Amino acid sequence: MSSSLFPANPGPEKSDWISAHCDGGARGNPGPAGYGALIQNAAGAVIGELSEFLGIRTNNYAEYSGLLGCLQFALDHDYPRLRVVSDSELMVKQIQGKYQVKSPDLKPLYEEAKRRIGRLEKFEITHALRHKNKDADRLANEAMDRGMNRTSSPSPIITKPGTPRPALADVGGAPPKAIPYPKKSEVPPDPYAKADAMLRGFTKDGVIHVLGGTTLPDGIFVKIIRE
């Protein structure tokens, strides 16, 4: 009869999968935008919380920034395998190659995401409904609150029920703050995306015509006021 010795309660290894729930949003689309992400190791312990204000951006821009933040976290901390969960069906299907990326604002972010994914050993991304992404949504809203100078409570480290809270030394101190993308991939700010900008135009045959030859970006919401 033979027996084998195993270490008691072995912890997750760096080679194990880590998972990240990420979310991004903008209040106004475009408007004050931010993203948030909750990152857990293979044992379910939280190893990072990301919460970043992005300025005046679109929802889709914020969603991509959240993905880039998660990818950078994995690369910076030498985690070669990353699973990402997002409630942005558009972004998930674009990364999976099911949808094309036509927006000029999103293409640099998409290309940067693919570069970072290529540096990982393994990567998966899946879509989830918003109610299954609550922690990431909370962190994204905290980022937007900070950017709009609203009071926001600090983000605690959250663990799954039954899992021990990791020591701060084990997660590198305070939850790290991610940089959405390198400077070389930045999209120049849209001068017409300011929250207080007003453009003039008219409607004809159900089509909006903007005066001055200005082209509105994709996804923008327009408020029409009769003069």
C-alpha positions in Angstrom: 0.0 0.0 0.0 1.4 3.4 -1.0 0.4 6.9 -0.1 1.2 10.3 -1.4 1.6 13.5 0.5 -0.2 16.7 -0.7 0.3 20.2 0.7 -2.5 21.3 3.0 -4.9 23.7 1.3 -2.6 24.5 -1.7 -3.1 28.0 -3.1 -3.7 29.0 -6.7 -0.6 29.1 -8.9 0.3 31.9 -11.3 -0.3 29.5 -14.1 -3.9 29.0 -13.1 -6.8 30.9 -14.8 -7.8 34.2 -13.4 -11.3 35.7 -14.1 -12.3 39.3 -14.6 -15.8 40.8 -14.7 -15.6 44.2 -16.4 -18.1 46.9 -17.2 -18.0 50.4 -18.7 -20.6 53.1 -19.1 -21.2 56.8 -20.0 -23.8 59.1 -18.6 -25.1 60.8 -21.8 -23.3 58.6 -24.4 -21.1 60.5 -24.9 -20.8 61.8 -21.4 -18.8 61.3 -18.2 -17.5 57.8 -18.6 -15.7 55.2 -16.6 -15.1 51.5 -16.2 -14.8 49.0 -13.4 -13.5 45.4 -13.1 -13.4 42.8 -10.4 -10.6 40.3 -10.8 -10.4 36.9 -9.0 -7.9 34.1 -8.8 -8.7 30.4 -9.4 -9.8 30.0 -5.7 -12.3 32.9 -6.1 -10.4 35.4 -4.0 -10.4 39.0 -5.2 -6.9 40.0 -6.4 -7.8 43.3 -7.9 -10.4 46.0 -8.3 -10.1 48.5 -11.2 -12.1 51.7 -11.3 -11.1 54.4 -13.8 -12.7 57.7 -14.9 -12.2 58.3 -18.7 -13.5 61.7 -19.3 -16.2 62.4 -21.9 -16.5 59.2 -23.8 -19.1 56.7 -25.2 -20.4 53.6 -23.7 -18.6 51.4 -26.1 -15.3 53.2 -25.6 -15.7 52.7 -21.8 -16.4 48.9 -22.3 -13.2 48.5 -24.4 -11.2 50.4 -21.8 -12.4 48.0 -19.1 -11.2 45.0 -21.2 -7.9 46.7 -21.8 -7.5 47.3 -18.0 -8.1 43.6 -17.3 -5.6 42.5 -19.9 -3.0 44.9 -18.6 -3.6 43.6 -15.1 -2.9 40.1 -16.2 0.2 41.1 -18.1 1.6 43.3 -15.3 1.1 40.6 -12.7 2.3 37.6 -14.8 -1.0 35.8 -15.1 -0.9 34.0 -18.5 -4.5 32.8 -18.6 -7.4 35.2 -18.4 -11.2 34.7 -18.6 -13.2 37.9 -19.1 -16.9 38.3 -18.6 -18.6 41.5 -20.0 -22.2 42.5 -20.5 -21.3 44.3 -23.7 -22.5 41.9 -26.4 -21.0 44.2 -29.1 -17.5 44.1 -27.7 -17.6 40.4 -26.9 -18.6 39.5 -30.4 -16.1 41.9 -31.9 -13.3 40.3 -29.9 -14.5 36.8 -30.8 -14.4 37.8 -34.5 -18.2 37.5 -35.0 -18.7 41.3 -35.6 -16.6 43.7 -37.5 -15.2 46.8 -35.9 -16.3 49.8 -38.1 -16.1 52.6 -35.6 -12.9 54.7 -36.0 -13.0 55.5 -32.3 -13.1 51.8 -31.4 -10.6 50.4 -33.9 -7.4 51.5 -32.0 -8.8 50.0 -28.8 -9.8 46.8 -30.5 -6.3 46.5 -32.1 -4.6 47.2 -28.8 -6.8 44.5 -27.1 -5.8 42.0 -29.7 -2.1 42.8 -29.2 -2.4 42.3 -25.5 -4.4 39.1 -25.9 -1.6 37.8 -28.2 0.8 38.2 -25.3 -1.2 35.8 -23.1 -0.9 32.1 -23.1 -4.7 31.6 -23.1 -7.7 34.0 -23.3 -11.5 33.6 -23.2 -14.2 36.2 -23.3 -17.9 35.6 -22.7 -21.1 37.7 -22.5 -23.3 37.9 -19.4 -26.4 39.8 -18.6 -26.0 43.0 -16.6 -27.5 41.6 -13.4 -24.7 39.0 -13.3 -22.1 41.8 -13.5 -23.1 43.8 -10.5 -19.6 44.3 -8.9 -18.1 45.6 -12.1 -21.1 47.8 -12.7 -20.6 49.3 -9.2 -17.0 50.0 -9.7 -17.7 51.7 -13.1 -20.3 53.9 -11.5 -17.9 54.8 -8.7 -15.4 55.9 -11.3 -18.1 58.1 -13.0 -19.1 59.5 -9.6 -15.5 60.5 -8.9 -15.2 62.1 -12.3 -18.4 64.1 -11.7 -17.2 65.1 -8.2 -19.9 63.1 -6.4 -19.2 61.5 -3.1 -18.6 57.8 -3.4 -17.8 55.2 -0.7 -14.5 53.4 -1.0 -14.5 50.0 -2.8 -14.0 47.1 -0.3 -12.3 43.8 -1.3 -15.1 41.4 -2.0 -14.8 37.6 -1.8 -17.1 34.8 -2.6 -19.1 33.3 0.3 -16.9 30.8 2.2 -13.6 32.0 0.8 -11.1 33.8 3.1 -10.3 37.5 2.5 -6.8 37.7 1.1 -4.2 39.6 2.9 -3.3 42.9 1.4 0.3 41.6 0.9 -1.1 38.8 -1.2 -2.8 41.2 -3.6 -0.1 43.7 -3.8 -1.5 46.2 -1.3 -4.4 48.4 -2.4 -6.3 47.2 -5.5 -4.3 48.4 -8.5 -5.4 51.2 -10.8 -5.1 50.3 -14.5 -4.2 52.5 -17.4 -6.8 52.0 -20.1 -4.4 51.9 -23.0 -0.9 53.2 -24.0 -0.4 56.7 -25.1 0.3 55.7 -28.7 -3.2 54.1 -29.0 -5.1 57.1 -27.6 -8.0 58.4 -29.7 -7.9 62.2 -29.9 -10.7 63.8 -27.9 -13.7 64.6 -30.0 -14.2 68.5 -29.8 -17.9 67.9 -30.4 -18.3 65.4 -27.6 -18.3 68.0 -24.8 -21.4 67.7 -22.6 -22.2 71.4 -23.1 -21.5 71.6 -26.8 -24.4 72.8 -29.0 -24.6 72.3 -32.7 -27.2 73.7 -35.1 -29.0 72.0 -37.9 -32.3 71.1 -39.4 -34.4 68.0 -40.3 -35.6 67.1 -43.8 -37.4 64.0 -44.8 -36.7 62.5 -41.4 -32.9 63.0 -41.7 -30.9 65.3 -39.4 -28.6 67.8 -41.3 -25.9 69.5 -39.2 -24.8 72.9 -40.3 -21.1 73.7 -40.8 -20.2 70.4 -42.4 -19.8 68.7 -39.0 -20.1 64.9 -39.0 -21.5 63.4 -35.8 -19.8 60.3 -34.4 -21.6 56.9 -34.4 -23.8 56.2 -31.4 -24.4 59.8 -30.4 -27.8 60.8 -29.1 -29.3 64.1 -30.5 -31.8 66.3 -28.8 -34.0 68.2 -31.3 -35.4 71.6 -30.2 -37.9 73.4 -32.4 -36.8 77.0 -33.0 
